[in-house]
Amino acid sequence: MRILEVSASGRRADSISRQLSNELIEALEAREGEVEVVRRDLSKGIPLVDEGWIEANFTPEDERTRDQREALSASDALVEELQAADVIVIGSPIYNFGVPAALKAWVDMIARARKTFRYTADGPEGLLKGKKVYVVIASGGVPVDSPVDFATPYLRHVLKFVGLTDVDVIAAHQLGSRADESIDAARMQIANLVHTSRPSSNEAA
């Protein structure tokens, strides 16, 4: 099993989303035995979409210049990580009611026409099929899936857009007022999910 961990928190040692993501991966390792884990820490930096990137992306692949290929190289690497993964673990806090800027930048890098989705006569079709996704969300005050949570529904939508429809959300929310209770509930959710479900086949990867 190949697991891709995408970490979006700006914090390291004290990050609840990182801590729970690690516990989830450890539970998957205990269930599956030998696994390969690729860790993508977005807090270390990620490119942003700019004019050169857009121009390169809209240029047919066989017509791109060396500079255009270089402009897309980081995005290509991120897409390849997703394509190779059987299981994807996304750990993210809620910052100011939404996702961290680094996670939005990651979405912009991996939402690529003809690579992770395509347009058809019936509308867009996601191409990253047959993968299991766990989204680990932590928040200090915002209740997950409440009217003021714009992070969780956004992630569900963009993941579905690129074909990732088998998504479970593990929430440790309102940590400012009920940290112990919320973390314990998230840990119980991890135990239940890992021991009652197995990932889909990765035939389309």
VMD Tcl script that draws the C-alpha trace (Angstrom):
set ca {
  {0.00 0.00 0.00}
  {1.22 3.48 -0.88}
  {0.09 6.28 1.42}
  {0.45 9.95 0.56}
  {0.30 12.27 3.56}
  {-0.38 15.93 2.80}
  {0.17 18.15 5.85}
  {-1.07 21.73 5.75}
  {-0.65 23.00 9.30}
  {1.81 25.81 9.89}
  {2.61 24.23 13.25}
  {4.85 21.21 13.77}
  {5.20 19.57 17.19}
  {1.95 20.96 18.61}
  {-0.25 20.41 15.54}
  {-3.30 18.28 16.29}
  {-3.98 17.63 12.60}
  {-0.41 16.32 12.16}
  {-0.63 14.24 15.32}
  {-3.91 12.59 14.32}
  {-2.72 12.06 10.73}
  {0.31 10.22 12.08}
  {-1.87 8.10 14.35}
  {-4.11 7.26 11.40}
  {-1.13 6.21 9.29}
  {0.22 4.09 12.15}
  {-3.17 2.36 12.39}
  {-3.14 1.70 8.64}
  {0.40 0.31 8.91}
  {-0.68 -1.99 11.75}
  {-3.58 -3.25 9.63}
  {-1.79 -3.61 6.32}
  {1.73 -4.57 7.37}
  {4.31 -3.18 4.98}
  {3.35 0.22 3.55}
  {5.17 2.99 1.73}
  {4.53 6.50 3.06}
  {5.27 9.65 1.05}
  {5.05 12.81 3.14}
  {4.29 16.17 1.53}
  {4.68 18.97 4.10}
  {3.12 22.07 2.58}
  {4.49 24.31 5.35}
  {7.92 23.94 3.74}
  {6.67 25.92 0.74}
  {4.71 25.34 -2.43}
  {4.61 27.28 -5.73}
  {1.71 29.54 -6.58}
  {-0.14 29.79 -9.87}
  {1.16 32.75 -11.83}
  {0.98 33.98 -15.42}
  {3.85 31.77 -16.59}
  {2.28 28.69 -15.01}
  {-1.09 29.39 -16.64}
  {0.47 29.96 -20.05}
  {2.45 26.73 -19.76}
  {-0.55 24.74 -18.60}
  {-2.64 25.87 -21.57}
  {0.12 25.09 -24.06}
  {-0.16 21.60 -25.61}
  {2.33 19.30 -23.89}
  {4.32 18.55 -27.04}
  {4.69 22.27 -27.78}
  {5.99 23.45 -24.40}
  {9.33 25.16 -24.15}
  {11.96 24.18 -21.60}
  {10.91 27.14 -19.42}
  {7.27 26.07 -19.60}
  {8.12 22.51 -18.64}
  {10.12 23.87 -15.72}
  {7.19 26.08 -14.69}
  {4.99 22.97 -14.44}
  {7.57 20.64 -12.93}
  {6.48 21.07 -9.31}
  {2.83 20.63 -10.27}
  {3.71 17.52 -12.29}
  {5.50 16.03 -9.27}
  {2.50 16.68 -6.99}
  {0.13 15.10 -9.50}
  {2.40 12.06 -9.81}
  {2.33 11.63 -6.02}
  {-1.46 11.51 -6.13}
  {-1.55 9.14 -9.09}
  {0.82 6.71 -7.34}
  {-1.02 6.66 -4.01}
  {-3.54 4.06 -2.89}
  {-4.50 6.05 0.22}
  {-4.33 9.81 0.69}
  {-4.29 11.41 4.16}
  {-4.83 15.17 4.20}
  {-4.27 16.87 7.54}
  {-5.41 20.45 7.84}
  {-6.42 23.03 10.40}
  {-9.20 25.49 9.77}
  {-7.70 28.97 9.47}
  {-10.14 31.89 9.49}
  {-13.03 29.59 8.48}
  {-11.19 28.11 5.48}
  {-8.20 26.01 4.49}
  {-4.62 27.27 4.93}
  {-3.22 29.17 1.95}
  {-0.67 26.40 1.35}
  {-3.42 23.80 0.97}
  {-5.31 26.01 -1.48}
  {-2.06 26.38 -3.44}
  {-1.70 22.57 -3.46}
  {-5.22 22.23 -4.86}
  {-4.34 24.74 -7.58}
  {-1.23 22.70 -8.43}
  {-3.03 19.33 -8.68}
  {-6.28 20.40 -10.40}
  {-4.95 19.85 -13.91}
  {-7.11 19.36 -17.00}
  {-6.17 16.16 -18.86}
  {-4.20 14.92 -15.84}
  {-6.55 14.86 -12.85}
  {-9.81 15.78 -14.58}
  {-11.16 16.20 -18.09}
  {-14.10 17.93 -19.70}
  {-16.70 15.75 -21.42}
  {-20.05 16.30 -23.11}
  {-21.65 15.48 -19.75}
  {-19.45 17.85 -17.75}
  {-16.12 17.48 -15.93}
  {-14.92 13.99 -15.02}
  {-12.36 13.30 -12.30}
  {-9.49 11.00 -13.29}
  {-8.05 10.06 -9.88}
  {-10.35 7.13 -9.27}
  {-10.08 4.05 -7.07}
  {-8.36 5.71 -4.11}
  {-9.26 6.12 -0.44}
  {-9.00 9.56 1.16}
  {-8.99 10.52 4.82}
  {-9.28 14.23 5.64}
  {-8.15 15.06 9.18}
  {-9.52 18.45 10.20}
  {-8.64 20.37 13.35}
  {-10.18 23.63 14.50}
  {-9.89 25.80 17.57}
  {-13.46 27.07 17.56}
  {-15.27 26.39 14.28}
  {-17.53 23.31 14.40}
  {-16.78 21.09 11.40}
  {-19.60 21.07 8.84}
  {-21.25 24.05 10.50}
  {-22.46 27.01 8.40}
  {-19.17 28.84 9.10}
  {-16.92 25.93 8.11}
  {-15.84 26.67 4.55}
  {-12.85 24.30 4.68}
  {-14.44 20.86 4.92}
  {-17.09 21.24 2.19}
  {-14.49 22.87 -0.06}
  {-12.14 19.91 0.33}
  {-14.93 17.41 -0.32}
  {-15.89 19.30 -3.47}
  {-12.42 19.65 -4.97}
  {-11.54 16.04 -4.15}
  {-14.70 14.84 -5.90}
  {-13.89 17.11 -8.85}
  {-10.64 15.21 -9.47}
  {-12.29 11.81 -8.96}
  {-11.60 11.23 -5.26}
  {-15.06 10.30 -4.03}
  {-14.30 7.79 -1.26}
  {-13.62 10.37 1.44}
  {-13.92 10.13 5.22}
  {-13.55 13.23 7.38}
  {-12.01 12.85 10.84}
  {-12.78 15.94 12.90}
  {-11.10 17.29 16.01}
  {-12.96 20.54 16.34}
  {-13.67 23.22 18.94}
  {-10.33 22.40 20.52}
  {-10.32 25.69 22.36}
  {-13.22 24.63 24.57}
  {-13.32 20.80 24.45}
  {-9.90 19.58 23.38}
  {-9.70 16.29 25.28}
  {-13.22 15.23 24.32}
  {-12.75 16.17 20.67}
  {-9.37 14.45 20.30}
  {-10.69 11.30 21.96}
  {-13.65 11.29 19.57}
  {-11.31 11.67 16.59}
  {-9.19 8.78 17.83}
  {-12.28 6.62 18.21}
  {-13.29 7.54 14.66}
  {-9.85 6.51 13.39}
  {-10.11 3.16 15.14}
  {-13.58 2.53 13.73}
  {-12.67 3.55 10.19}
  {-9.44 1.58 9.99}
  {-10.90 -1.60 11.42}
  {-14.17 -1.60 9.49}
  {-13.08 -0.49 6.01}
  {-10.42 -1.26 3.44}
  {-9.27 0.91 0.54}
  {-10.71 0.57 -2.93}
  {-8.63 -1.02 -5.68}
  {-6.24 1.33 -7.46}
  {-6.88 0.09 -11.00}
  {-7.32 3.61 -12.40}
  {-4.19 5.07 -10.83}
}
mol new
graphics top color blue
foreach p $ca { graphics top sphere $p radius 0.5 }
foreach p [lrange $ca 0 end-1] q [lrange $ca 1 end] { graphics top cylinder $p $q radius 0.2 }
display resetview
